[in-house]
Amino acid sequence: MDNRSYHSRSAAPRGAVALAATMDAAAAGHRLETARVLKNTYALLAMTLLFSAAVAAAGVALRLPAPGLILTLVGYFGLLFAVNRLRNSIWSLPAVFALTGFMGYTLGPVLSQTLALPGGAQTITLALGATGATFLALSAYALGTRRDFSFMGGFLFAGLIIAVLLAVAAYFLAMPGLALAVSGMIALLSAGMILFETSRIVNGGETNYVMATVGLYVSVFNLFVSLLQLMGIGGGDE
């Protein structure tokens, strides 16, 4: 038998084994990276939610006034831009807490208005429970199935743009019916965003835990506020 022919045949299985080992190592590395991002994301998300709740509670206790639509939009998008610019620097965490603290401040007057209504405390508790249950259920589904929901990205982005424009129109035109419809729209879009953001982390589409945290935080925040407004309270009468 030709030695060259023998060596070429024996080298083929060794090459396949080496390739399989390399692929297994890459897959294991991907799983470890995904687990790291998930751990850091949920840890930071918990801290930002607690910080935002503390700021909102302080706003209620101090009876701080509502910042108004223009200041809210400028503050939100300005801080969101800052987080995105600083996403890979040591200043990303202070920027995240500045953003979530500001959103907690905007939530304070909404909660004050709610608490002034009959059964307001119970309504807040119900909305908070529904928000938590929705987040846990959707996150568990995305993590358990590991389905790729990236196809929803374009639809969700377009829907959010339309929702913002309709919300601005409802605010300036004083149309409570439109505001209620927008709240329902935002609640559905927020649920979709939770699936989308979690799927991106699981499937390697988002490896920066700071941006992953911001995406999930905004979705949870909007879902909670929308549920309050769908119950006939919140910012609809501002």
N, CA, C and O of each residue as an XYZ file, in Angstrom:
952
protein
N       0.856     -1.203      0.000
C       0.000      0.000      0.000
C       0.883      1.241      0.000
O       1.909      1.286      0.680
N       0.474      2.247     -0.770
C       1.223      3.497     -0.846
C       1.119      4.220      0.492
O       0.021      4.469      0.990
N       2.299      4.563      1.083
C       2.309      5.238      2.384
C       1.604      6.583      2.340
O       0.943      6.980      3.299
N       1.751      7.283      1.218
C       1.112      8.597      1.101
C      -0.403      8.460      1.130
O      -1.097      9.272      1.742
N      -0.919      7.410      0.454
C      -2.363      7.193      0.450
C      -2.853      6.844      1.848
O      -3.912      7.308      2.270
N      -2.086      6.026      2.571
C      -2.460      5.627      3.928
C      -2.478      6.832      4.862
O      -3.415      7.008      5.641
N      -1.441      7.658      4.782
C      -1.370      8.835      5.661
C      -2.479      9.835      5.348
O      -3.003     10.480      6.257
N      -2.840      9.969      4.079
C      -3.894     10.930      3.727
C      -5.236     10.476      4.270
O      -6.041     11.295      4.712
N      -5.486      9.136      4.237
C      -6.752      8.631      4.771
C      -6.796      8.730      6.288
O      -7.840      9.035      6.863
N      -5.667      8.473      6.938
C      -5.643      8.546      8.389
C      -5.676      9.986      8.893
O      -6.129     10.252     10.006
N      -5.191     10.914      8.063
C      -5.203     12.324      8.473
C      -6.603     12.906      8.435
O      -6.922     13.823      9.192
N      -7.448     12.367      7.543
C      -8.795     12.909      7.405
C      -9.602     12.777      8.689
O     -10.205     13.758      9.123
N      -9.640     11.572      9.329
C     -10.382     11.490     10.598
C      -9.810     12.395     11.673
O     -10.557     12.988     12.450
N      -8.468     12.506     11.725
C      -7.878     13.382     12.727
C      -8.294     14.831     12.498
O      -8.571     15.562     13.448
N      -8.335     15.245     11.221
C      -8.765     16.606     10.917
C     -10.208     16.844     11.295
O     -10.555     17.917     11.787
N     -11.069     15.837     11.067
C     -12.480     15.973     11.428
C     -12.653     16.072     12.925
O     -13.461     16.855     13.424
N     -11.867     15.251     13.649
C     -11.940     15.301     15.115
C     -11.483     16.654     15.625
O     -12.094     17.217     16.534
N     -10.404     17.184     15.044
C      -9.906     18.495     15.471
C     -10.922     19.591     15.180
O     -11.114     20.502     15.985
N     -11.582     19.494     14.005
C     -12.590     20.487     13.654
C     -13.773     20.418     14.613
O     -14.292     21.445     15.050
N     -14.199     19.175     14.940
C     -15.316     19.012     15.873
C     -14.952     19.559     17.248
O     -15.773     20.197     17.908
N     -13.710     19.305     17.678
C     -13.273     19.816     18.978
C     -13.256     21.337     18.992
O     -13.639     21.959     19.983
N     -12.812     21.932     17.892
C     -12.789     23.392     17.782
C     -14.199     23.968     17.844
O     -14.441     24.976     18.507
N     -15.132     23.311     17.139
C     -16.519     23.773     17.139
C     -17.139     23.631     18.522
O     -17.885     24.505     18.965
N     -16.828     22.524     19.208
C     -17.348     22.338     20.567
C     -16.803     23.404     21.513
O     -17.529     23.933     22.354
N     -15.516     23.711     21.365
C     -14.909     24.737     22.208
C     -15.538     26.101     21.946
O     -15.781     26.877     22.870
N     -15.800     26.384     20.647
C     -16.430     27.661     20.304
C     -17.841     27.743     20.876
O     -18.257     28.788     21.377
N     -18.581     26.621     20.796
C     -19.939     26.600     21.336
C     -19.920     26.781     22.847
O     -20.745     27.506     23.402
N     -18.966     26.114     23.516
C     -18.853     26.266     24.962
C     -18.498     27.692     25.339
O     -19.019     28.232     26.315
N     -17.612     28.299     24.564
C     -17.258     29.696     24.817
C     -18.446     30.615     24.633
O     -18.634     31.561     25.398
N     -19.259     30.332     23.604
C     -20.460     31.143     23.367
C     -21.439     31.013     24.528
O     -22.029     32.004     24.958
N     -21.616     29.786     25.041
C     -22.526     29.583     26.168
C     -22.039     30.309     27.416
O     -22.832     30.891     28.157
N     -20.743     30.271     27.640
C     -20.186     30.965     28.799
C     -20.357     32.478     28.668
O     -20.694     33.156     29.638
N     -20.124     33.000     27.472
C     -20.283     34.439     27.244
C     -21.739     34.853     27.415
O     -22.029     35.892     28.008
N     -22.660     34.033     26.891
C     -24.080     34.329     27.038
C     -24.492     34.322     28.497
O     -25.236     35.195     28.944
N     -24.004     33.327     29.244
C     -24.320     33.244     30.678
C     -23.777     34.461     31.421
O     -24.432     34.979     32.326
N     -22.589     34.918     31.047
C     -21.994     36.090     31.696
C     -22.820     37.339     31.422
O     -23.094     38.123     32.331
N     -23.215     37.520     30.161
C     -24.009     38.697     29.803
C     -25.354     38.668     30.509
O     -25.815     39.693     31.011
N     -25.991     37.494     30.553
C     -27.281     37.377     31.225
C     -27.154     37.694     32.715
O     -27.977     38.419     33.275
N     -26.131     37.153     33.343
C     -25.936     37.388     34.775
C     -25.728     38.867     35.060
O     -26.363     39.423     35.956
N     -24.842     39.508     34.302
C     -24.568     40.930     34.519
C     -25.788     41.789     34.182
O     -26.058     42.786     34.851
N     -26.519     41.394     33.140
C     -27.694     42.169     32.735
C     -28.761     42.148     33.816
O     -29.274     43.198     34.203
N     -29.100     40.959     34.308
C     -30.158     40.863     35.312
C     -29.737     41.477     36.647
O     -30.572     42.018     37.371
N     -28.449     41.397     36.973
C     -27.971     42.034     38.207
C     -28.098     43.551     38.103
O     -28.587     44.204     39.025
N     -27.651     44.111     36.969
C     -27.749     45.557     36.784
C     -29.199     45.991     36.639
O     -29.570     47.064     37.116
N     -30.019     45.184     35.997
C     -31.435     45.518     35.848
C     -32.107     45.608     37.216
O     -32.884     46.529     37.469
N     -31.813     44.661     38.091
C     -32.395     44.690     39.436
C     -31.971     45.956     40.181
O     -32.792     46.589     40.846
N     -30.698     46.324     40.073
C     -30.216     47.518     40.765
C     -30.850     48.790     40.214
O     -31.218     49.681     40.980
N     -30.981     48.880     38.899
C     -31.572     50.081     38.300
C     -33.053     50.193     38.614
O     -33.563     51.295     38.814
N     -33.752     49.057     38.660
C     -35.168     49.097     39.008
C     -35.359     49.555     40.452
O     -36.258     50.343     40.745
N     -34.516     49.062     41.345
C     -34.594     49.486     42.744
C     -34.254     50.969     42.890
O     -34.907     51.693     43.641
N     -33.226     51.411     42.165
C     -32.836     52.813     42.230
C     -33.940     53.696     41.671
O     -34.264     54.732     42.251
N     -34.513     53.295     40.557
C     -35.602     54.063     39.958
C     -36.810     54.118     40.884
O     -37.457     55.159     41.004
N     -37.115     52.998     41.540
C     -38.246     52.972     42.475
C     -37.985     53.891     43.663
O     -38.901     54.556     44.147
N     -36.736     53.932     44.136
C     -36.393     54.804     45.256
C     -36.547     56.273     44.868
O     -37.048     57.075     45.656
N     -36.116     56.626     43.657
C     -36.268     58.010     43.189
C     -37.744     58.359     43.040
O     -38.170     59.454     43.407
N     -38.522     57.420     42.498
C     -39.960     57.661     42.347
C     -40.624     57.840     43.707
O     -41.476     58.713     43.869
N     -40.239     57.015     44.693
C     -40.801     57.139     46.038
C     -40.432     58.479     46.665
O     -41.243     59.097     47.356
N     -39.196     58.923     46.417
C     -38.782     60.234     46.926
C     -39.593     61.340     46.267
O     -39.964     62.314     46.922
N     -39.867     61.196     44.982
C     -40.681     62.184     44.285
C     -42.082     62.270     44.855
O     -42.650     63.355     44.980
N     -42.643     61.098     45.206
C     -43.971     61.087     45.816
C     -43.931     61.752     47.195
O     -44.800     62.560     47.523
N     -42.920     61.411     48.001
C     -42.818     61.956     49.350
C     -42.608     63.465     49.340
O     -43.147     64.181     50.183
N     -41.812     63.945     48.369
C     -41.506     65.376     48.296
C     -42.491     66.155     47.432
O     -42.400     67.376     47.306
N     -43.444     65.417     46.832
C     -44.445     66.042     45.954
C     -43.787     66.841     44.834
O     -44.167     67.981     44.565
N     -42.800     66.234     44.187
C     -42.109     66.913     43.095
C     -43.036     67.067     41.897
O     -43.820     66.164     41.605
N     -42.959     68.199     41.197
C     -43.850     68.419     40.049
C     -43.434     67.580     38.844
O     -42.284     67.157     38.728
N     -44.381     67.353     37.964
C     -44.089     66.619     36.729
C     -43.178     67.461     35.847
O     -43.366     68.675     35.771
N     -42.196     66.859     35.178
C     -41.260     67.635     34.361
C     -41.864     68.167     33.072
O     -41.283     69.061     32.457
N     -43.015     67.649     32.638
C     -43.602     68.090     31.384
C     -43.104     67.250     30.214
O     -42.060     66.604     30.295
N     -43.860     67.270     29.138
C     -43.558     66.404     27.992
C     -42.222     66.741     27.351
O     -41.431     65.844     27.063
N     -41.959     68.038     27.119
C     -40.743     68.433     26.405
C     -39.496     68.053     27.202
O     -38.564     67.457     26.662
N     -39.486     68.399     28.479
C     -38.326     68.075     29.316
C     -38.148     66.560     29.443
O     -37.024     66.059     29.466
N     -39.263     65.844     29.523
C     -39.184     64.386     29.615
C     -38.532     63.795     28.365
O     -37.636     62.957     28.465
N     -38.985     64.236     27.186
C     -38.428     63.706     25.943
C     -36.958     64.084     25.773
O     -36.141     63.255     25.370
N     -36.623     65.346     26.083
C     -35.236     65.791     25.952
C     -34.339     65.036     26.931
O     -33.259     64.574     26.563
N     -34.793     64.914     28.179
C     -33.997     64.205     29.172
C     -33.827     62.738     28.836
O     -32.731     62.192     28.960
N     -34.896     62.101     28.416
C     -34.838     60.678     28.095
C     -33.924     60.390     26.915
O     -33.007     59.575     27.017
N     -34.176     61.063     25.791
C     -33.380     60.776     24.597
C     -31.938     61.274     24.757
O     -31.008     60.667     24.226
N     -31.757     62.374     25.489
C     -30.396     62.857     25.720
C     -29.584     61.881     26.551
O     -28.436     61.588     26.216
N     -30.166     61.370     27.636
C     -29.466     60.404     28.485
C     -29.302     59.062     27.781
O     -28.300     58.376     27.978
N     -30.272     58.689     26.971
C     -30.155     57.449     26.209
C     -29.006     57.544     25.205
O     -28.269     56.579     25.001
N     -28.863     58.709     24.584
C     -27.748     58.932     23.664
C     -26.419     58.862     24.416
O     -25.444     58.301     23.916
N     -26.389     59.431     25.613
C     -25.160     59.408     26.415
C     -24.774     57.980     26.783
O     -23.599     57.619     26.715
N     -25.748     57.170     27.169
C     -25.462     55.771     27.499
C     -24.890     55.042     26.298
O     -23.932     54.279     26.421
N     -25.483     55.283     25.137
C     -24.999     54.613     23.923
C     -23.579     55.031     23.574
O     -22.778     54.199     23.146
N     -23.254     56.308     23.750
C     -21.911     56.789     23.456
C     -20.889     56.245     24.448
O     -19.738     56.002     24.083
N     -21.298     56.054     25.692
C     -20.382     55.629     26.746
C     -20.453     54.138     27.029
O     -19.913     53.680     28.036
N     -21.093     53.386     26.180
C     -21.400     51.978     26.437
C     -20.172     51.125     26.737
O     -20.272     50.134     27.460
N     -19.026     51.496     26.197
C     -17.807     50.701     26.389
C     -16.796     51.372     27.322
O     -15.631     50.975     27.369
N     -17.237     52.374     28.051
C     -16.320     53.084     28.942
C     -16.733     52.887     30.393
O     -17.798     52.343     30.683
N     -15.868     53.341     31.301
C     -16.171     53.203     32.728
C     -17.318     54.122     33.150
O     -17.875     53.962     34.236
N     -17.670     55.076     32.299
C     -18.750     56.006     32.617
C     -20.114     55.476     32.199
O     -21.122     56.160     32.373
N     -20.157     54.274     31.654
C     -21.436     53.741     31.190
C     -22.390     53.487     32.363
O     -23.588     53.749     32.253
N     -21.865     52.979     33.480
C     -22.736     52.703     34.624
C     -23.326     53.977     35.239
O     -24.529     54.012     35.500
N     -22.511     55.043     35.485
C     -23.134     56.293     35.952
C     -24.189     56.820     34.982
O     -25.212     57.359     35.406
N     -23.942     56.665     33.682
C     -24.920     57.127     32.694
C     -26.208     56.328     32.788
O     -27.296     56.891     32.669
N     -26.099     55.020     33.001
C     -27.285     54.176     33.139
C     -28.098     54.578     34.364
O     -29.323     54.672     34.295
N     -27.423     54.815     35.476
C     -28.151     55.205     36.685
C     -28.732     56.617     36.553
O     -29.773     56.916     37.140
N     -28.067     57.478     35.790
C     -28.643     58.807     35.536
C     -29.931     58.675     34.728
O     -30.925     59.341     35.019
N     -29.909     57.815     33.713
C     -31.097     57.603     32.880
C     -32.237     57.002     33.693
O     -33.359     57.507     33.657
N     -31.956     55.927     34.425
C     -33.019     55.259     35.183
C     -33.493     56.117     36.358
O     -34.663     56.061     36.737
N     -32.584     56.911     36.933
C     -33.008     57.829     37.984
C     -33.934     58.907     37.448
O     -34.923     59.264     38.089
N     -33.609     59.425     36.267
C     -34.470     60.435     35.644
C     -35.849     59.853     35.335
O     -36.868     60.510     35.549
N     -35.875     58.620     34.833
C     -37.165     58.004     34.528
C     -37.947     57.742     35.812
O     -39.175     57.833     35.818
N     -37.244     57.416     36.900
C     -37.925     57.291     38.183
C     -38.519     58.607     38.635
O     -39.613     58.643     39.198
N     -37.789     59.701     38.385
C     -38.299     61.033     38.729
C     -39.578     61.355     37.950
O     -40.523     61.911     38.511
N     -39.610     61.007     36.652
C     -40.818     61.256     35.860
C     -41.981     60.394     36.318
O     -43.141     60.755     36.120
N     -41.675     59.255     36.931
C     -42.730     58.360     37.399
C     -43.363     58.841     38.700
O     -44.524     58.542     38.978
N     -42.593     59.592     39.502
C     -43.094     60.045     40.793
C     -44.433     60.767     40.726
O     -45.357     60.384     41.444
N     -44.578     61.806     39.887
C     -45.858     62.508     39.801
C     -47.006     61.617     39.337
O     -48.145     61.805     39.765
N     -46.718     60.647     38.464
C     -47.756     59.715     38.018
C     -48.259     58.882     39.193
O     -49.461     58.660     39.343
N     -47.330     58.429     40.019
C     -47.729     57.655     41.190
C     -48.489     58.516     42.195
O     -49.437     58.047     42.825
N     -48.079     59.766     42.345
C     -48.784     60.673     43.263
C     -50.223     60.861     42.817
O     -51.145     60.840     43.633
N     -50.407     61.044     41.529
C     -51.759     61.219     40.997
C     -52.584     59.958     41.211
O     -53.775     60.028     41.515
N     -51.940     58.806     41.050
C     -52.634     57.540     41.227
C     -53.048     57.341     42.678
O     -54.171     56.923     42.959
N     -52.135     57.644     43.600
C     -52.416     57.450     45.022
C     -53.523     58.368     45.519
O     -54.169     58.072     46.524
N     -53.749     59.482     44.825
C     -54.799     60.418     45.221
C     -56.189     59.917     44.846
O     -57.194     60.472     45.289
N     -56.246     58.867     44.029
C     -57.528     58.327     43.588
C     -57.973     57.201     44.519
O     -57.137     56.559     45.156
N     -59.275     56.958     44.601
C     -59.762     55.836     45.421
C     -59.182     54.504     44.912
O     -59.252     54.203     43.721
N     -58.625     53.739     45.805
C     -58.040     52.455     45.417
C     -56.755     52.589     44.625
O     -56.344     51.652     43.941
N     -56.118     53.746     44.713
C     -54.908     53.976     43.921
C     -53.761     53.053     44.297
O     -53.056     52.545     43.425
N     -53.571     52.833     45.595
C     -52.476     51.964     46.044
C     -52.669     50.541     45.529
O     -51.706     49.899     45.107
N     -53.914     50.039     45.560
C     -54.191     48.706     45.071
C     -53.962     48.607     43.561
O     -53.510     47.578     43.058
N     -54.279     49.689     42.848
C     -54.093     49.690     41.402
C     -52.619     49.641     41.058
O     -52.215     48.932     40.136
N     -51.804     50.401     41.802
C     -50.361     50.376     41.568
C     -49.808     48.973     41.830
O     -48.980     48.468     41.073
N     -50.276     48.360     42.906
C     -49.827     47.016     43.229
C     -50.208     46.029     42.137
O     -49.416     45.166     41.758
N     -51.438     46.168     41.633
C     -51.901     45.277     40.571
C     -51.088     45.474     39.296
O     -50.684     44.504     38.655
N     -50.850     46.731     38.931
C     -50.071     47.011     37.720
C     -48.642     46.514     37.873
O     -48.058     45.978     36.931
N     -48.084     46.695     39.065
C     -46.719     46.223     39.321
C     -46.648     44.704     39.241
O     -45.714     44.150     38.660
N     -47.641     44.029     39.829
C     -47.659     42.574     39.765
C     -47.817     42.065     38.346
O     -47.157     41.104     37.951
N     -48.696     42.710     37.570
C     -48.906     42.295     36.184
C     -47.646     42.514     35.350
O     -47.312     41.704     34.486
N     -46.955     43.616     35.620
C     -45.704     43.891     34.906
C     -44.654     42.830     35.218
O     -44.004     42.300     34.316
N     -44.494     42.522     36.519
C     -43.519     41.519     36.913
C     -43.834     40.151     36.339
O     -42.939     39.456     35.858
N     -45.113     39.757     36.387
C     -45.503     38.450     35.868
C     -45.274     38.373     34.359
O     -44.815     37.352     33.847
N     -45.595     39.450     33.656
C     -45.389     39.472     32.205
C     -43.912     39.365     31.858
O     -43.523     38.614     30.964
N     -43.094     40.129     32.579
C     -41.646     40.087     32.318
C     -41.084     38.699     32.578
O     -40.318     38.181     31.765
N     -41.453     38.092     33.697
C     -40.929     36.770     34.036
C     -41.383     35.722     33.027
O     -40.595     34.868     32.621
N     -42.656     35.782     32.618
C     -43.175     34.793     31.684
C     -42.501     34.910     30.313
O     -42.097     33.904     29.731
N     -42.382     36.134     29.802
C     -41.776     36.330     28.484
C     -40.285     36.010     28.509
O     -39.756     35.429     27.561
N     -39.611     36.386     29.587
C     -38.180     36.087     29.700
C     -37.953     34.581     29.769
O     -37.048     34.052     29.123
N     -38.786     33.886     30.563
C     -38.656     32.434     30.679
C     -38.898     31.763     29.334
O     -38.220     30.794     28.989
N     -39.853     32.268     28.581
C     -40.144     31.691     27.264
C     -38.963     31.880     26.314
O     -38.553     30.945     25.625
N     -38.420     33.099     26.286
C     -37.288     33.375     25.396
C     -36.056     32.575     25.796
O     -35.341     32.059     24.937
N     -35.804     32.471     27.106
C     -34.645     31.724     27.580
C     -34.828     30.227     27.388
O     -33.880     29.519     27.047
N     -36.053     29.744     27.609
C     -36.300     28.310     27.510
C     -36.290     27.794     26.083
O     -35.736     26.730     25.806
N     -36.903     28.544     25.180
C     -36.982     28.096     23.782
C     -35.771     28.512     22.959
O     -35.455     27.885     21.947
N     -35.086     29.586     23.401
C     -33.931     30.138     22.668
C     -34.297     30.483     21.222
O     -33.449     30.432     20.331
N     -35.537     30.826     21.003
C     -35.976     31.230     19.664
C     -35.375     32.583     19.296
O     -35.114     33.424     20.156
N     -35.166     32.764     18.012
C     -34.608     34.015     17.516
C     -35.753     34.947     17.118
O     -36.460     34.696     16.143
N     -35.923     36.016     17.882
C     -36.983     36.986     17.597
C     -36.436     38.241     16.921
O     -37.064     39.299     16.973
N     -35.274     38.127     16.290
C     -34.679     39.298     15.642
C     -35.543     39.818     14.492
O     -35.451     40.992     14.131
N     -36.379     38.955     13.916
C     -37.240     39.379     12.821
C     -38.250     40.439     13.267
O     -38.831     41.128     12.429
N     -38.461     40.572     14.574
C     -39.418     41.546     15.086
C     -38.835     42.947     15.192
O     -39.568     43.905     15.440
N     -37.517     43.081     15.007
C     -36.854     44.354     15.247
C     -37.428     45.515     14.450
O     -37.748     46.558     15.020
N     -37.561     45.348     13.150
C     -38.070     46.421     12.304
C     -39.497     46.804     12.647
O     -39.837     47.986     12.693
N     -40.332     45.805     12.887
C     -41.723     46.063     13.238
C     -41.830     46.817     14.560
O     -42.603     47.767     14.677
N     -41.046     46.386     15.563
C     -41.095     47.030     16.871
C     -40.600     48.471     16.802
O     -41.180     49.362     17.421
N     -39.522     48.698     16.044
C     -38.992     50.062     15.922
C     -40.012     50.980     15.260
O     -40.248     52.092     15.731
N     -40.615     50.516     14.169
C     -41.626     51.324     13.489
C     -42.819     51.575     14.398
O     -43.358     52.682     14.422
N     -43.235     50.560     15.143
C     -44.364     50.714     16.056
C     -44.090     51.726     17.151
O     -44.969     52.508     17.512
N     -42.861     51.715     17.689
C     -42.513     52.672     18.733
C     -42.489     54.099     18.213
O     -42.914     55.020     18.910
N     -41.996     54.290     16.995
C     -42.000     55.636     16.401
C     -43.430     56.141     16.246
O     -43.730     57.287     16.579
N     -44.302     55.289     15.743
C     -45.708     55.673     15.571
C     -46.350     55.967     16.926
O     -47.108     56.926     17.068
N     -46.035     55.126     17.926
C     -46.616     55.332     19.258
C     -46.179     56.663     19.864
O     -46.987     57.353     20.486
N     -44.915     57.028     19.690
C     -44.420     58.306     20.220
C     -45.138     59.470     19.554
O     -45.556     60.412     20.226
N     -45.282     59.406     18.234
C     -45.962     60.483     17.508
C     -47.425     60.598     17.933
O     -47.938     61.704     18.103
N     -48.092     59.465     18.102
C     -49.492     59.493     18.534
C     -49.615     60.000     19.967
O     -50.569     60.705     20.297
N     -48.647     59.642     20.823
C     -48.676     60.118     22.205
C     -48.517     61.631     22.262
O     -49.193     62.300     23.044
N     -47.627     62.172     21.439
C     -47.446     63.623     21.385
C     -48.729     64.292     20.897
O     -49.146     65.315     21.440
N     -49.354     63.712     19.870
C     -50.600     64.271     19.350
C     -51.698     64.228     20.407
O     -52.444     65.193     20.569
N     -51.798     63.110     21.127
C     -52.821     62.992     22.170
C     -52.594     64.003     23.280
O     -53.553     64.517     23.856
N     -51.325     64.297     23.590
C     -50.990     65.249     24.659
C     -51.405     66.669     24.268
O     -52.067     67.360     25.042
N     -51.016     67.097     23.075
C     -51.287     68.478     22.670
C     -52.737     68.694     22.253
O     -53.262     69.798     22.396
N     -53.392     67.649     21.739
C     -54.778     67.781     21.303
C     -55.769     67.407     22.402
O     -56.980     67.506     22.207
N     -55.257     66.977     23.559
C     -56.101     66.607     24.699
C     -57.162     65.594     24.286
O     -58.361     65.846     24.406
N     -56.705     64.453     23.802
C     -57.602     63.388     23.346
C     -57.410     62.148     24.233
O     -56.552     61.315     23.943
N     -58.189     62.019     25.297
C     -58.023     60.885     26.222
C     -58.208     59.529     25.549
O     -57.523     58.565     25.891
N     -59.133     59.455     24.592
C     -59.358     58.188     23.905
C     -58.129     57.737     23.135
O     -57.764     56.562     23.165
N     -57.496     58.673     22.446
C     -56.280     58.348     21.706
C     -55.154     57.974     22.664
O     -54.382     57.055     22.389
N     -55.060     58.688     23.793
C     -54.027     58.380     24.781
C     -54.194     56.964     25.323
O     -53.208     56.262     25.545
N     -55.442     56.544     25.537
C     -55.706     55.201     26.029
C     -55.307     54.155     24.981
O     -54.736     53.117     25.314
N     -55.617     54.444     23.704
C     -55.236     53.523     22.633
C     -53.717     53.412     22.510
O     -53.182     52.328     22.279
N     -53.031     54.542     22.668
C     -51.573     54.538     22.606
C     -50.998     53.710     23.752
O     -50.014     52.993     23.569
N     -51.608     53.805     24.927
C     -51.135     53.019     26.072
C     -51.228     51.524     25.773
O     -50.306     50.768     26.077
N     -52.339     51.103     25.179
C     -52.472     49.704     24.806
C     -51.436     49.292     23.780
O     -50.876     48.198     23.853
N     -51.183     50.176     22.818
C     -50.183     49.907     21.793
C     -48.790     49.771     22.408
O     -48.036     48.864     22.055
N     -48.455     50.670     23.321
C     -47.132     50.636     23.955
C     -46.984     49.392     24.824
O     -45.901     48.810     24.880
N     -48.048     48.977     25.501
C     -47.985     47.777     26.329
C     -47.641     46.558     25.474
O     -46.800     45.746     25.860
N     -48.290     46.429     24.313
C     -48.009     45.301     23.423
C     -46.592     45.390     22.856
O     -45.888     44.384     22.779
N     -46.178     46.589     22.463
C     -44.831     46.762     21.925
C     -43.774     46.480     22.996
O     -42.721     45.917     22.697
N     -44.055     46.868     24.235
C     -43.110     46.606     25.321
C     -42.953     45.111     25.569
O     -41.847     44.631     25.816
N     -44.051     44.385     25.502
C     -43.975     42.921     25.646
C     -43.134     42.332     24.520
O     -42.313     41.445     24.752
N     -43.337     42.824     23.301
C     -42.531     42.355     22.180
C     -41.063     42.700     22.350
O     -40.190     41.917     21.974
N     -40.786     43.875     22.916
C     -39.393     44.276     23.129
C     -38.697     43.394     24.157
O     -37.498     43.139     24.039
N     -39.430     42.924     25.162
C     -38.833     42.025     26.149
C     -38.397     40.726     25.473
O     -37.299     40.229     25.721
N     -39.261     40.182     24.619
C     -38.889     38.986     23.859
C     -37.697     39.264     22.959
O     -36.755     38.474     22.900
N     -37.743     40.383     22.264
C     -36.686     40.735     21.307
C     -35.347     40.922     21.998
O     -34.341     40.369     21.551
N     -35.313     41.687     23.079
C     -34.059     41.964     23.770
C     -33.477     40.702     24.411
O     -32.271     40.463     24.337
N     -34.334     39.898     25.039
C     -33.850     38.661     25.660
C     -33.316     37.705     24.611
O     -32.292     37.055     24.817
N     -34.010     37.621     23.485
C     -33.561     36.755     22.393
C     -32.207     37.193     21.855
O     -31.369     36.354     21.523
N     -31.988     38.498     21.769
C     -30.703     38.992     21.277
C     -29.565     38.575     22.190
O     -28.484     38.225     21.716
N     -29.800     38.610     23.502
C     -28.762     38.196     24.450
C     -28.478     36.706     24.309
O     -27.322     36.290     24.231
N     -29.535     35.911     24.276
C     -29.386     34.455     24.230
C     -28.682     34.002     22.959
O     -27.886     33.063     22.984
N     -28.974     34.665     21.859
C     -28.425     34.245     20.571
C     -27.187     35.027     20.142
O     -26.759     34.935     18.992
N     -26.614     35.797     21.065
C     -25.363     36.487     20.785
C     -25.481     37.780     20.019
O     -24.473     38.334     19.581
N     -26.709     38.282     19.845
C     -26.877     39.536     19.128
C     -26.520     40.757     19.950
O     -26.223     41.815     19.394
N     -26.546     40.623     21.275
C     -26.176     41.712     22.182
C     -25.211     41.169     23.216
O     -25.576     40.322     24.032
N     -23.977     41.657     23.184
C     -22.952     41.188     24.124
C     -22.560     42.260     25.135
O     -21.724     42.016     26.005
N     -23.156     43.439     25.027
C     -22.880     44.522     25.974
C     -24.001     44.544     27.010
O     -25.134     44.907     26.693
N     -23.692     44.160     28.240
C     -24.745     44.036     29.242
C     -25.347     45.388     29.636
O     -26.481     45.448     30.112
N     -24.601     46.457     29.441
C     -25.145     47.787     29.746
C     -26.301     48.113     28.809
O     -27.366     48.539     29.257
N     -26.095     47.914     27.508
C     -27.150     48.193     26.543
C     -28.295     47.197     26.684
O     -29.457     47.556     26.491
N     -27.974     45.942     27.021
C     -29.026     44.952     27.235
C     -29.897     45.358     28.421
O     -31.118     45.213     28.378
N     -29.267     45.865     29.479
C     -30.006     46.314     30.657
C     -30.924     47.474     30.324
O     -32.084     47.489     30.737
N     -30.411     48.448     29.578
C     -31.216     49.616     29.219
C     -32.429     49.202     28.389
O     -33.538     49.687     28.613
N     -32.211     48.301     27.430
C     -33.318     47.847     26.602
C     -34.416     47.186     27.419
O     -35.597     47.466     27.213
N     -34.035     46.307     28.350
C     -35.025     45.631     29.180
C     -35.672     46.592     30.176
O     -36.874     46.510     30.429
N     -34.867     47.510     30.747
C     -35.416     48.464     31.712
C     -36.488     49.335     31.061
O     -37.574     49.506     31.616
N     -36.189     49.876     29.902
C     -37.150     50.751     29.212
C     -38.433     49.987     28.901
O     -39.529     50.533     29.027
N     -38.297     48.729     28.497
C     -39.478     47.921     28.182
C     -40.329     47.697     29.428
O     -41.552     47.827     29.377
N     -39.689     47.362     30.543
C     -40.417     47.134     31.792
C     -41.076     48.426     32.269
O     -42.236     48.419     32.684
N     -40.343     49.526     32.212
C     -40.875     50.826     32.635
C     -42.103     51.205     31.813
O     -43.137     51.570     32.372
N     -41.994     51.120     30.496
C     -43.110     51.487     29.620
C     -44.305     50.563     29.819
O     -45.453     51.001     29.759
N     -44.032     49.287     30.056
C     -45.126     48.346     30.296
C     -45.886     48.720     31.564
O     -47.117     48.709     31.582
N     -45.153     49.051     32.620
C     -45.791     49.413     33.888
C     -46.635     50.681     33.745
O     -47.787     50.715     34.178
N     -46.063     51.714     33.142
C     -46.795     52.973     32.986
C     -48.021     52.776     32.089
O     -49.082     53.340     32.357
N     -47.879     51.986     31.039
C     -49.001     51.738     30.137
C     -50.133     51.008     30.839
O     -51.306     51.302     30.607
N     -49.787     50.063     31.693
C     -50.824     49.343     32.436
C     -51.570     50.280     33.383
O     -52.783     50.154     33.549
N     -50.859     51.213     33.999
C     -51.528     52.201     34.849
C     -52.514     53.042     34.030
O     -53.637     53.296     34.465
N     -52.085     53.461     32.863
C     -52.941     54.302     32.035
C     -54.121     53.519     31.479
O     -55.211     54.068     31.318
N     -53.912     52.239     31.184
C     -55.017     51.420     30.695
C     -56.079     51.214     31.759
O     -57.235     50.928     31.447
N     -55.686     51.358     33.013
C     -56.654     51.237     34.109
C     -57.396     52.549     34.365
O     -58.168     52.668     35.317
N     -57.147     53.528     33.499
C     -57.851     54.798     33.615
C     -57.178     55.814     34.501
O     -57.774     56.834     34.845
N     -55.897     55.537     34.888
C     -55.181     56.483     35.720
C     -53.805     56.699     35.124
O     -53.515     56.197     34.038
N     -52.954     57.439     35.820
C     -51.627     57.726     35.298
C     -51.587     59.107     34.714
O     -52.148     60.048     35.275
N     -50.924     59.230     33.589
C     -50.711     60.551     33.025
C     -51.762     60.993     32.034
O     -51.574     61.993     31.342
N     -52.876     60.262     31.948
C     -53.838     60.594     30.931
C     -54.505     61.927     31.128
O     -55.001     62.505     30.160
N     -54.540     62.451     32.357
C     -55.241     63.701     32.585
C     -54.344     64.892     32.710
O     -54.787     65.979     33.080
N     -53.033     64.691     32.392
C     -52.100     65.797     32.555
C     -52.287     66.821     31.455
O     -51.584     67.832     31.426
